[in-house]
Amino acid sequence: MSATIQRETSSANSAEAKKTELRVNKKKCSWASYMTNSPTVIVMIGLPARGKTYMSKKLTRYLNWIGVPTKVFNLGVYRREAVKAYKSYDFFRHDNKEAMEIRKQCALVALEDVKGYLTEEGGQIAVFDATNTTRERRDLILDFGKENAFKVKMCQIYFCVKVSSPDYPERHRERVMDDFLKRIECYKVTYQPLDPDDYDKDLSFIKVENVGRRFLVNRVQDYIQSRIVYYLMNIQVHSHSLYLCRHGESNHNMEGRIGGDSELSPGGKQFAHALRGFIEEHKLSDLKVWTSQLRRTIQTAEELIVPYEQWKILNEIDAGVCEEMTYDMIQNSFPEEFALRDQDKYHYRYLGGESYQDLVQRLEPVIMELERQGNVLVICHQAVMRCLLAYFLDKSADDLPYLKCPLHTVLKLSPVAYGCKVEMFYLNVEAVNTHRDRPLVIGRQTDPAPIRRNSYTPLSSHDQFKRPRLYSAGNRPWLPQRPTPSALQFPEMPEGVLQQSQVSVRNGWCPLN
């Protein structure tokens, strides 16, 4: 009788404990839905050679450019660390249990790195770049997001842009293509696309189909996700080139003055004529020309004798009270402002003017249009050109204000697989050097502690986004216990699949992807 009562009491306590745990987990899982600025995991979905990595890198570059800390976690990199010697498509067969276990362990390690980036390294968005073609894998990632109060957004991509792969170094093209096509067939056997009408109807996702001609957007959760959708809908995969140059040398350039709306110097007019010859020589008949609304860019474009568009948002950075002053005049009249700008040139805002950070936000519509257009020549200004270059070349906010953009030089940017090819053309017209090198400031502020935008503004933070206090509420790790190295010793693979492969272990974990 006593034993029966004890069993019933134990059972009741166990049931109550489960209910408590369920309530705690339910509350924990709901955090991300009402926390506006919860970290977000973007999950790429699609067969190989559909442009997932291409889109991941472009999206990450854009988000970092607008000030949202973002990082790509490519599962292929983790897998190649774990399995040094790639043999053939057999590794991706769904009935290859040993290989499937390796791939799953790699995914778990990648998700742990995602967690570390979002909780410990100040990241706001993590892009999980993998095929993620099965519901089982996607449910695993969703559970991971709920456990850690991360928002999860799915992104199913269908672009055919694959040109190479690290799995096939220096091999014959025919053999590579045959193996790669068989590898895709292995994924097709178990591929389960997103089901917007039933199974996945409650998920936040975007489906990109037919090379960006059709989009299906479901349950956008916040402002950042809407920005992501906006960007993806402006991406066009086509061959084109972007030409960037500054206006011809102006009278203010010759005097060392910043800002203003001065006219071209004789040398500047000579450059405008040389620019016309450059366009004719390269036979850029379909070229669109954009300028700012300041006279020096308009006068440069007038010489080309082609239609051009004026954009107010392409105007030079507003120097406020320092407009039309030389740097020596600024240093003498506003010594504190001069010193503050040297400490953090990207975030410093001129009195009554703008910062480089403000300029980046202003130029976002230009970036969207450049992604959609064909060949374009942008005749702009030094600070504007730096911001545009930083986007296309993936430069940090710290480096952006010091990019070299000399006068009378044309830069040609051509998209390549995962980046941008840069060609520089100097048009042999002398001009003054307006570049100012990064100053060697003693005690230069490098940490993300609060700073001053200028001497009249209150202390402000580098981070544009509020950070929810999710991780002070006693979250337990998603993976309760890290496995020992011995737990990751995988059995030998069959002959011809993974024989003589090397499995490296990092801190007790099999490296991912």
NORJOFEN-V636770 format. One line per field, one symbol per residue. psi: psi as a letter, one per 20 degrees, with the letter a starting at -180 (. if undefined). A space follows every 10 residues. Layout:
BEGIN
psi=???
END
This chain:
BEGIN
psi=gghggggggg ggggghgggg hggghggghi ghhiohkqqp opoqpqrqkj jghghggggg ggghhjjooq qpnohhgggh hhnhopgaih hjpijngghh gghghghggg hhhgggghhh jjqhpponor gliqhgghhg hggggghjlq qppqoppnpn jphrpiimpl rpgghggghh hhgghghhhj pnrqniiehj hiqorppoql ljipqoppmp hagghhhggg ghiippnrpr qpppqrrqpr hhghijqqba lrrqrhhhhh ggghhghggh hjlmhjpqpq rajqhhhghg hhihlqqqqp phijqqpojc ijpkqrhggg hhhmhggghh hhhnhgippq ojbrrhghhg hhighggghh hhrcpppoob rghghggghh ghjlqrhhhg ijppmqqkpp pppppafkbp ppppopjkoq rqojporpqn ppkpoirkrq rphaiiqrpr qhpipqoqmh jjjkpqqgoh ppqrhhijoq qqqqpifkpj qpoqpokjqp qr.
END
